[in-house]
Amino acid sequence: HVEATGERPIDLLARIGLLGPRTQCVHMTDVGNQDIETLVLHGAHVIHCPRSNMKLASGTCPVAKLKAAGVNVALGTDGAASNNKLNGLAEMQAASLLAKLASGDPTALSAADSIKAATLDGARAMGLDAVTGSLEVGKSADIIALDTTSIAMTPGHKVDSDIVYANSGTEVTWSWIAGKNVLKNRQLQTLDNEALSDKGRAWRAKLSA
């Protein structure tokens, strides 16, 4: 579209009325200063998928520059085909490290900011920040519990730093959605673990055929 018309995709979205506070712009690995100004003007959100972008070598989202301009940046995973883990903890770690590398600033996207991008900022991007995204009176009880007793998470001097930089991606032990327990001692409560494994093995056989 740019080569044919000279118009940037973000400008096209703005011109036809599709760019606004309910718009989630995913990946955003080819973003210029003009694009950022337009995003700010229209209050659109950016969904950063760092592990997918790295796996596909599709570019780097300028997270530090976007946040400095006032754009809300949340975290996503993309699909299983381009991000095998679909793991929020791994995404937080990758996002923080990649932001530092891309900007040349070791303070870019701190551990606390990375956690916020995965929680409250994600809720903001979906228009659900009045309902979820943080633990507050009146909000939904969407909670995870992490095992912080492993060697990797020891000594626990800075909890936010440990969660983001020392996690192995397997620390989640319990999970509640709107107060309902859906993960207990690492075991799914609403799905059959063995049935899921069987389905995965069946697909492996089909793909290998």
Summary of the structure (lengths in Angstrom):
residues: 209
radius of gyration: 19.0
end to end distance: 39.5
largest distance: 56.7
contacts: 585
relative contact order: 0.09
helix: 42%
strand: 13%
